[in-house]
Every structure is written in C-alpha cells, then in structure tokens.
Amino acid sequence: MKLGIGLYRALLTEENFRFAKQAGATHLVVHLVDYFGGASPSLESGPPTLGWGITRGAGQPWNYEELRDIKRRIEANGLIWEAIENFDPAHWHDVLLDGPRKKEQLEMIKRTIRDVGRLGVPIMGYNFSIAGVWGWTKGPFGRGDALSIRYNESEIDKQTPMPSGMVWNMVYDPDAPAGVVAPVSDDELWRRLQDFLEEIVPVAEEAGVRLALHPDDPPTDALRGAARLVNDPAKYQRVLDLVPSPSNALEFCLGSLQEMPVGDVYAATERYGREKRIAYVHFRNVKGKVPSYREVFLDEGDLDMIRIVRILKEVGYEGVLIPDHTPEMSCNAPWHAGMAYALGYMRAAIQAAG
C-alpha cells in the first residue's frame, strides 16, 4: 500500500508538495476542476441549497501540454501522480443529463482519457451523479469542536430541484434559461451510465487507464429529483458487470460506504480488494448513517480503520490510500493540521500491517 494525498488545482504549490512529503505521502490524487464562487468542494459551508460555484471549464477540456506541465512539477518535487479525480462538469454535463451535446462531450472525454494515458497517469476517477455532493453543513461537529461536515435530512429538503444550467452541484451555464433539471429515474440513470461505460471503457483499455467510480455521497435513495447509483456496496457489482474490464474499476470511498444504511464495508473491502477492482481508496471515517451522519477523525468513527488496512494487506492491495477530507483543527493552518493528523494515522496503520 502507498500513502497519498488529494490536492485541488489551487493547492498544487511547492509548499504543499513539501508538506505532502514531510507527512510521508509519496503519491498525489489531483482534482483539476476549476470553479469560482460558492464554497470549497471539500468542505461546503452556508445554506445547503447553494452549490460549490461556477465552473471555469466551459471551453475545451484539459489538453496534453497542460497536464504534462503539472506532472513535471509534481515529479520535480519527488512525488508520483497517481490519479485525476473527477471530470469537470463543463466537460460532460450532457453526458450526465443525456443532453444535446452528449455525443460531442463523449468524444472530448475520449480525448482526455487518451491524453491521460499518454501522460502515464494510471487512473481517472469520476462520480456519475446528477446532484453530486449536496446537503452537507459545515460546523463545529468534530471532536473538540473541530470544523467538520454533517448531513442531516431533517435539516434539508431533499426534493429541492436543481436550476437549469447546473449539474453535479456546480453551475456550468450561468446564462441558462429559467427552469429546473428534469427528474431522473433509477433505470434512466443506470442506462446513462451504461452508455458512458460502453463508449469510454474501450478507449481507457487502449490508453492503459483505469476508470474509477466514486459511490454516492450522500448515499441516499434520491436527491434533488435525481436517483442515486451506488448507495449500497452491492451495487458496485452492477457497475462492474455493465462493461466487464480491468479498466472499469472502483474509487473506494470508505466514508461513503459506511454512511450507507445497508451493506458490510469490511466484506466489500475484502471482496473487491481480492478481485483487484479497487483503483484507489478514500480513507475517511464517519459516525452515523443516512439519514444522519457526521464526518469525524479517523480514530473515533464507526468504522474500524485499522481492520480495513489489515484486510487490504491480506488481499494484496498495492494501490494508494488518500485521506479524502478530514476535520479541520484549531490552529493557523486548519486544513494542513487535519491532513497531517490523518496522514500520520494512516502511515502508522500501514506500517503496523507490515
């Protein structure tokens, strides 16, 4: 197992590269989605009806030269670029919405996958979701009043529709006509995912890239009028069965899996780890399940994280673990302190597992 950290584009700085190495990380998972306005995608604040902001990626998708330059900076600092996490909603909103630009955007995604493979980044993570991550509240919900995330369905209206021009909790078209996104049924969303995988998996195979699907977070049955895909660990198998391939893999988010009202996270970890279907792991702990849970420090949640590491070791998992997000600590560098705490815990757990 390898220790990594996830960084948004704005966090790809020399200082943070040094921080990652000092904390023992060797690999990076990079989130390249550009946005402005709204709150940070990692820790949403303010009313839960708000999204993360407006995506800047309305033009062309990332090109090879742009990605190559990022990789050179990462490697110059002695780190390894393991994965890209998530397509920009501006690049594939009509793939998710089954809109008029679907075919064009699928071709753009194919080009991105080929560039990622050419670059030598082995994993492309994605979250096939209409509503995205929505309904969170940020507050002093962690141990010692650490700033953390809470999801409580008694505090929100799950049926709040998304306005036109919005998907995945981000605005891709601020000038869209007034209206709302049409409801999406369970069967329809699975059909859209199958369309996506049938188009993209063969390209990923040729490029040597593994697509890695993130489960739903929050893993409720439906949100903002749209069905959710993987809100039960067993539904991961349905994803894998749609287009069987080593390039159709899993972004294994432990926090999301633990939040699900049904399923055994330990059994799922053993099963998919043994079958070599886990591309990389989001290492996060929570207390509670849908309809009410909160994110906590790794050592205090409902999930036995040491047991998870031991299972991963036993099944021969050799991929990367990243802290995902974690409670912020009370100091002049809240995010860095929270990440350092998580990375230290994870490094010790990996070493203890042998």
JOCOR-V595797 format. One record per residue. N is the residue number from 1. PHI is phi in radians with two decimals (999 if undefined). D_FIRST is the distance of its C-alpha to the first C-alpha in Angstrom with 1 decimal. Layout:
<<N & PHI & D_FIRST> <N & PHI & D_FIRST>>
This chain:
<<1 & 999 & 0.0> <2 & -2.13 & 3.8> <3 & -1.65 & 6.8> <4 & -2.33 & 9.8> <5 & -2.50 & 13.3> <6 & -1.65 & 15.9> <7 & -2.25 & 19.2> <8 & -1.31 & 22.5> <9 & -0.92 & 24.8> <10 & -1.16 & 27.0> <11 & -1.67 & 24.1> <12 & -1.43 & 23.3> <13 & -2.08 & 25.1> <14 & -1.03 & 24.9> <15 & -1.09 & 24.9> <16 & -1.30 & 21.8> <17 & -1.10 & 20.0> <18 & -1.14 & 20.8> <19 & -1.01 & 19.9> <20 & -1.03 & 16.3> <21 & -1.16 & 16.0> <22 & -1.08 & 17.9> <23 & -1.46 & 15.6> <24 & 1.70 & 12.6> <25 & -1.33 & 11.3> <26 & -2.07 & 10.8> <27 & -2.23 & 10.9> <28 & -2.11 & 13.7> <29 & -1.96 & 14.7> <30 & -1.94 & 18.5> <31 & -1.78 & 21.2> <32 & -1.68 & 24.3> <33 & -1.11 & 26.9> <34 & -1.60 & 29.9> <35 & -2.66 & 32.1> <36 & -2.52 & 34.9> <37 & 1.37 & 36.6> <38 & 1.18 & 35.4> <39 & -1.98 & 32.4> <40 & -1.09 & 28.8> <41 & -1.05 & 26.8> <42 & -1.33 & 24.1> <43 & -2.48 & 26.8> <44 & -1.30 & 30.1> <45 & -2.18 & 33.2> <46 & 1.42 & 36.8> <47 & -1.03 & 38.4> <48 & -1.21 & 36.0> <49 & -1.33 & 38.4> <50 & -1.42 & 37.3> <51 & -1.70 & 34.5> <52 & -1.34 & 32.2> <53 & 2.46 & 34.8> <54 & -1.88 & 36.1> <55 & -1.24 & 33.8> <56 & -1.56 & 34.9> <57 & -1.55 & 33.6> <58 & -1.26 & 36.9> <59 & -1.47 & 37.4> <60 & -1.38 & 35.5> <61 & -1.20 & 31.7> <62 & -0.96 & 29.4> <63 & -1.85 & 30.5> <64 & -1.05 & 28.8> <65 & -1.09 & 30.2> <66 & -1.08 & 29.1> <67 & -1.17 & 25.5> <68 & -1.05 & 25.7> <69 & -1.15 & 27.0> <70 & -1.13 & 24.2> <71 & -1.10 & 21.7> <72 & -1.07 & 23.8> <73 & -1.14 & 23.8> <74 & -1.09 & 20.0> <75 & -1.24 & 19.6> <76 & -1.12 & 22.6> <77 & -1.75 & 20.7> <78 & 1.35 & 17.9> <79 & -2.01 & 15.3> <80 & -2.07 & 13.9> <81 & -1.50 & 15.2> <82 & -1.57 & 12.7> <83 & -2.76 & 15.0> <84 & -1.77 & 18.5> <85 & -1.93 & 19.0> <86 & 1.49 & 22.4> <87 & -1.34 & 25.6> <88 & -1.27 & 28.5> <89 & -0.93 & 31.0> <90 & -1.14 & 33.7> <91 & -1.56 & 32.3> <92 & -2.59 & 32.1> <93 & -1.05 & 34.2> <94 & -1.40 & 36.6> <95 & -1.22 & 33.8> <96 & -1.23 & 33.0> <97 & -1.65 & 36.7> <98 & 1.02 & 38.1> <99 & -1.61 & 40.3> <100 & -1.16 & 42.6> <101 & -1.71 & 40.1> <102 & -0.99 & 37.5> <103 & -1.07 & 38.1> <104 & -1.06 & 38.1> <105 & -1.26 & 34.9> <106 & -1.08 & 33.1> <107 & -1.16 & 34.2> <108 & -1.14 & 32.9> <109 & -1.14 & 29.4> <110 & -1.03 & 29.6> <111 & -1.11 & 30.4> <112 & -1.06 & 27.5> <113 & -1.08 & 25.1> <114 & -1.10 & 26.7> <115 & -1.16 & 26.4> <116 & -1.10 & 22.7> <117 & -1.14 & 22.2> <118 & -1.05 & 24.6> <119 & -1.25 & 22.7> <120 & 1.63 & 19.5> <121 & -1.53 & 17.5> <122 & -1.42 & 15.7> <123 & -2.35 & 15.8> <124 & -2.11 & 18.8> <125 & -1.43 & 18.4> <126 & -2.74 & 21.7> <127 & -2.25 & 23.6> <128 & -1.46 & 26.6> <129 & -2.49 & 28.8> <130 & -1.39 & 32.4> <131 & -1.43 & 32.4> <132 & 1.22 & 28.9> <133 & -1.49 & 27.7> <134 & -2.59 & 31.1> <135 & 1.75 & 32.8> <136 & -1.21 & 30.7> <137 & -2.29 & 32.5> <138 & -1.75 & 31.2> <139 & -2.99 & 32.7> <140 & -1.40 & 32.5> <141 & -1.71 & 30.8> <142 & -1.60 & 28.0> <143 & -1.00 & 28.3> <144 & 1.15 & 31.0> <145 & 1.13 & 32.0> <146 & -1.09 & 28.8> <147 & -1.18 & 29.1> <148 & -2.61 & 27.1> <149 & -1.95 & 27.5> <150 & -2.23 & 29.7> <151 & -2.15 & 30.7> <152 & -2.49 & 33.9> <153 & -1.19 & 36.0> <154 & -1.28 & 39.1> <155 & -1.73 & 38.9> <156 & -2.31 & 38.6> <157 & -1.89 & 40.4> <158 & -1.04 & 37.9> <159 & -1.55 & 40.6> <160 & -0.92 & 41.1> <161 & -1.27 & 41.3> <162 & -1.46 & 39.6> <163 & -1.23 & 42.2> <164 & -0.99 & 42.7> <165 & 1.51 & 40.6> <166 & -2.27 & 37.5> <167 & -2.74 & 34.3> <168 & 1.03 & 30.8> <169 & 1.17 & 32.3> <170 & -2.38 & 33.4> <171 & -1.49 & 36.8> <172 & -1.78 & 36.9> <173 & -2.46 & 40.7> <174 & -1.17 & 42.6> <175 & -1.79 & 45.8> <176 & -1.08 & 45.3> <177 & -1.03 & 48.5> <178 & -1.05 & 48.8> <179 & 2.64 & 47.3> <180 & -2.32 & 44.2> <181 & -1.27 & 41.5> <182 & -1.15 & 42.6> <183 & -1.01 & 41.1> <184 & -2.23 & 38.4> <185 & -1.39 & 38.3> <186 & -1.04 & 35.4> <187 & -1.07 & 36.6> <188 & -1.17 & 37.2> <189 & -1.16 & 33.7> <190 & -1.14 & 32.1> <191 & -1.11 & 34.6> <192 & -1.13 & 33.6> <193 & -1.09 & 29.9> <194 & -1.08 & 30.9> <195 & -0.97 & 33.1> <196 & -1.07 & 30.2> <197 & -1.15 & 27.8> <198 & -1.12 & 30.6> <199 & -1.41 & 31.3> <200 & -1.68 & 27.9> <201 & -1.03 & 25.6> <202 & -1.03 & 27.7> <203 & -1.19 & 27.5> <204 & -1.10 & 23.7> <205 & -1.03 & 23.6> <206 & -1.12 & 26.0> <207 & -1.49 & 24.0> <208 & 1.29 & 20.6> <209 & -2.03 & 19.3> <210 & -1.76 & 17.6> <211 & -1.38 & 19.4> <212 & -2.29 & 17.4> <213 & -1.49 & 19.8> <214 & -1.42 & 19.5> <215 & -1.24 & 21.4> <216 & -1.23 & 24.6> <217 & -2.53 & 24.7> <218 & -1.26 & 27.0> <219 & -1.50 & 26.9> <220 & -1.51 & 30.6> <221 & -1.29 & 32.9> <222 & -2.72 & 34.4> <223 & -2.63 & 34.7> <224 & 0.97 & 37.5> <225 & 1.52 & 39.0> <226 & -2.05 & 36.0> <227 & -1.13 & 34.1> <228 & -1.99 & 30.4> <229 & -1.52 & 28.2> <230 & -1.76 & 25.1> <231 & -2.04 & 26.3> <232 & -2.66 & 25.4> <233 & -0.92 & 22.0> <234 & -1.16 & 24.2> <235 & -1.24 & 25.3> <236 & -0.98 & 21.9> <237 & -1.13 & 23.3> <238 & -1.09 & 26.4> <239 & -1.06 & 24.6> <240 & -1.12 & 22.9> <241 & -1.36 & 26.3> <242 & -1.05 & 28.2> <243 & -2.45 & 27.0> <244 & -1.08 & 24.9> <245 & -3.03 & 22.6> <246 & -1.05 & 19.1> <247 & -1.46 & 19.8> <248 & -1.83 & 20.6> <249 & -2.23 & 17.3> <250 & -2.13 & 16.1> <251 & -1.58 & 15.1> <252 & -1.61 & 14.0> <253 & -1.62 & 15.7> <254 & -1.12 & 15.6> <255 & -1.10 & 18.7> <256 & -1.09 & 20.7> <257 & -1.13 & 20.1> <258 & -1.21 & 21.1> <259 & -1.23 & 24.2> <260 & -1.19 & 25.4> <261 & -1.21 & 28.5> <262 & -2.29 & 27.6> <263 & 1.83 & 24.6> <264 & -1.99 & 22.1> <265 & -1.14 & 18.6> <266 & -1.14 & 17.2> <267 & -1.13 & 18.9> <268 & -1.14 & 17.8> <269 & -1.07 & 14.0> <270 & -1.12 & 14.6> <271 & -1.12 & 16.9> <272 & -1.31 & 15.2> <273 & -1.19 & 11.8> <274 & -1.13 & 13.8> <275 & -1.45 & 15.8> <276 & 1.05 & 13.0> <277 & -1.80 & 14.6> <278 & -1.52 & 11.9> <279 & -1.41 & 11.7> <280 & -2.73 & 9.9> <281 & -2.09 & 10.2> <282 & -1.55 & 12.9> <283 & -1.72 & 12.5> <284 & -2.54 & 16.2> <285 & -2.13 & 18.7> <286 & -2.47 & 22.4> <287 & -2.10 & 25.5> <288 & 1.67 & 27.8> <289 & -2.44 & 27.8> <290 & -0.91 & 29.9> <291 & -1.70 & 32.7> <292 & -2.57 & 31.8> <293 & -2.69 & 28.5> <294 & -2.51 & 27.1> <295 & -1.46 & 23.8> <296 & -2.37 & 23.1> <297 & -1.12 & 20.9> <298 & -1.02 & 17.6> <299 & -1.60 & 19.4> <300 & -2.29 & 22.5> <301 & -1.57 & 22.1> <302 & -1.31 & 22.8> <303 & -1.65 & 19.2> <304 & -1.43 & 17.6> <305 & -1.20 & 14.3> <306 & -1.13 & 13.4> <307 & -1.09 & 14.3> <308 & -1.08 & 12.1> <309 & -1.10 & 8.9> <310 & -1.12 & 10.7> <311 & -1.10 & 11.5> <312 & -1.04 & 8.1> <313 & -1.12 & 7.5> <314 & -1.10 & 11.0> <315 & -1.56 & 11.0> <316 & 1.40 & 8.5> <317 & -1.18 & 6.3> <318 & -2.09 & 4.4> <319 & -1.49 & 5.3> <320 & -1.76 & 6.0> <321 & -1.95 & 7.3> <322 & -2.15 & 10.8> <323 & -1.21 & 13.6> <324 & 1.03 & 16.0> <325 & -1.90 & 19.3> <326 & -2.68 & 20.2> <327 & -0.96 & 23.6> <328 & -1.57 & 25.4> <329 & -1.79 & 26.7> <330 & -1.43 & 30.3> <331 & -2.90 & 30.6> <332 & -1.32 & 31.4> <333 & -2.34 & 27.9> <334 & -1.04 & 26.9> <335 & -1.15 & 24.0> <336 & -1.09 & 22.5> <337 & -1.13 & 23.0> <338 & -1.08 & 21.4> <339 & -1.17 & 18.3> <340 & -1.09 & 18.2> <341 & -1.05 & 18.6> <342 & -1.14 & 15.7> <343 & -1.13 & 13.3> <344 & -1.11 & 14.6> <345 & -1.07 & 14.1> <346 & -1.16 & 10.5> <347 & -1.07 & 9.8> <348 & -1.14 & 12.0> <349 & -1.12 & 10.6> <350 & -1.13 & 7.1> <351 & -1.13 & 9.5> <352 & -1.17 & 11.9> <353 & -1.34 & 9.8> <354 & 1.67 & 9.8>>
